[in-house]
Amino acid sequence: MLIDSHCHLDYYTPMELPAVLARAAEAGVGELVTIGTTLAQSAILPSMAEAHPNLWCTIGVHPHHAAEAPVPTPETLAAMAEHPKVIGIGESGLDYFYDKAPRDVQADNFRAHIRAARLAGVPLAIHARDADEDIATILRTEREEGGDFAFLLHCFSSGRGLAEAALALGGFLSFSGILTFPKSSELRDIARDVPLDRLLVETDAPYLAPVPFRGKRNEPAYVAHTAKVLADLRGLTPEALADLTTTNFRRLFRKAA
């Protein structure tokens, strides 16, 4: 069984969603995690997850939306994570490619989410784009000042330096359809070196469809194509890769065990 550890199911219409979930099941995707991007949107995800036994969710504020409302307190986020279907915090982090929020506000938002993950005892899904050095610095500082917290770098497409920094702190890396793109040779080199017990797979659907669907709308069923590429890179069968990443998912997202 594969698990799509990061997707955005509320981006599909209620009419589309049943077919999307059916195709995922047919492709061997047994469970899915739909991700919070704003507090208002996050508030509706638990009820969405309750409607489907194989669906989990996270709650959080994406860096794109960090300046749209006051930065939530760690306590607010942790309280929202008490719902049994909420298995993580995020996605949050830094995005210096689009810079849709001031960088200091993004950093404040990111730190609030790290502290919420620590309070709630659930992992943080981190969005990192063109901000490798600052992501690594904040992760280290928060660990030194506040103690341990679990996290993964979702849709990993950053440099080797951030990968190594995250792994040194006990983090996990999740790979998306970007891994299958022809120009992603450097990313594939990194994926070959990640310890097997720190690997996850995802779609980030409806974005970033893998080859051979690149350019089309992504959906959770397509995580099987990313998993096949990752399996080939690591010298594993697709079945072994599915078992491995599902085991890793359960270790990281303990509420989903």
N, C-alpha and C positions, 0 to 999 in steps of 0.2 A: 504494500500500500504506500502510495505517495501522499504527502501533505503539502498543500500550497500554503506556505507559512506567511504569505503577505499578498493580499489582494484587496480590491475595493469593490465589493459586491453591491454596495448601494449606488454605484455609478450605472448599474443596469436597471432598466425599468422593471416594475413588478411583473409585467407581461413577459419580459425576456428571461428573468432569473430562473424560473423552473427548468427551462431548456439548458441554460448555462450549467446549472448544477447537475442535470442529467448527463450532459456530455462529460463533465468532470468525472462522475462516477464510472462511466463507460471507459474512460481513459485510466482508471485505477487510482484516481485521486479520492482518497477516502475521507479526508478532513480538510478544512479550509479556515483561514483566519482573515476576517475582514477588519480593516484598519481605520482607526480614528484619525481625523485631520483637523477638526475644529471641536470645540466643546459641545456646541449645539448638535452637530452631526454625531459626535460620539455618544450623546445621550440616547439616541434612538437605536444604536447598534445592539445593545443587549437584547432588546425585544426581537430584533431581526434574528439574532443568534438563537434565541429561545424557540423560534419557529422551525429550526432545522437541527436535528440531533448531532450532525457532523460539522456544525459551524461554531467557531469561536470568534471573539473580537478583542480589540484593544481600544483604549481611549487616549486621546491626546491632541495636541495642537501642532500641526506641521509648521516648519519655519516660514513657509509662504504666508501663513495666516497669523504669525506671531504678533503683529502690530494691529490686528483688527479689533482686539479687545484687550483689556488688562491681562497681563501674564497670570495664569492661574497659580494658586498656591500649591505647594506639594501636598498639603492636607486635602485640598479639594480633589485633586487628581486621585490620590490614594483612596479617598472615600468612594469615588466612582468605580474604582477597581475592586471593590468588595463584592460586586455581583459575581455569582459563580461562573458566568459565561465570559467574563472579562479576564483574560489570561496574561495580559501585558499592558504596558504603558507605551504610548507613541502612536504615530511616528513623530519624533521630534529630532532636532539636530540643527545643522547649519547648512545653508545653501547660498554660496557666494556667486553662483552662476547667474541666477535670476535676481538675487538681492531684492526680493519683494518686501522685505522688512529690514529696518536698520539692523546692522550687525550686532550692536550692543543689546538690542531687544531680542534678537535671535538667541544670543548667548544666555540672557536671563531666562528665556523660555526653556532652553535646553537644560540649564542647571535645575530649574524647577522640576522638570520631568525626571532627571536623574534622581533627585531627592525623593520624588514620589515613588519611583521604582524601588528605592531602598525601603521606604516606609511600608509599602504594600507587599514587599517580598515577591514581586513579579519582575520579569525582565523588561528592558527598554528596547524598543525597535528604533534604531538610529538612522536618520536620513543624512547622508554626507555627500555634498557635491562642491567641488572646488574649494574645500575648506579643511583639507587633511590635517594641516599643522594645528589649527585651532581646535579641531575635534579631539585630536590626541592630547593636547594640553589640558583641555577641560576634563577629559576622562581621567587623566592622571591626577589632576588637582582634586577633583571630587573624590576619588578613591583615597588619596592621602588625607584629606580633611574630614571626610564623612564616613569612610568605611566602604565595605564591599557592596556591589550591586551587580546584577546579571544584565547582560546586554548582547545584542547582535547588531552588526552593521548590515542593514537590509539592502538588497539590490546592489551588492558590492561592485563598484566600478572605479574605486580610488586606486592610489598607488601602493606599491609594496610597503612603503614606510608606515602607512596607516594600518595596513593589514598586520604587520609585525607588532605594532604598538598595541592594537586591539587584542591580538592573541596573547601577548605578554600579560595583559590585564585579565585574562580569562574569558575574553569575548568570543562570540561565534560570528561566522561570515555566511551570509545567504546570497546565493547566486541566482540571477534572473536570466531572461532571454538574451541579455547583452553578451553573455558568455558564448552564444552561438554565432555572433556576428563575425564576418570575415576579418574585420580589422581589430578584433579583440584578442590578438595573440598575446599581448602582455598580460591581459587579465587571465587568460588560460594558463599562462606560466605561473601566476600567483595561485590559481586554483589547484594546480598540481602539488603545491607545497603546503597547503593548509592541512593541519593535522586532521585525520579522518573523523575524529570525535568532535570537531568544531564546524562541520559542514551542514548547511541547510539549503533547500531550494525553494524558489517562489516564482510567481509570475509578475507581480505588481500590476496585474490586470485591472483595468483594460489597456494599460500601457505596455510598451516594450515587448511586443510579440516576438517569439524566437523564430529563427529560420526553421521551417520554410514558410512561416506566416508573417514575416517581417513586413511592416507597412499596413497590416490589417489590425483590426481591433483584437487585442489579446483576451484570453479567457483562461480560467484555471485548468482546463483540460490540457493546455499546451505546456504545462510544467513538465510533462513527460518528455518533451523534446529537449528541454534544458537538462533534465536529469540524465538523459541518454548521453549527451555530450560530456557531462561531468563524469559519468561512469566510464566512458572511453578514456578520458584524461587520467583517471585514477586506476585503470586496469581492472575495473569491476564489471560484473554483469549488471544490467539494469535492475534486476531483482535485488541483488546485493546492495546496490546504491539506494534503492527504495527503503530496504530494511535499515540501512545505516542512518539515513537522514531522518527516518521516522523515530528511531531510537534517540537520536540527538535532539529532535524536537521535544520529545517527552522529558528528556533531562533538563532542557532549558525552560520549557513552559510546563512547570510542574503541576499547575492547576488542570492541565489537559491530560494528565497521566491516568 
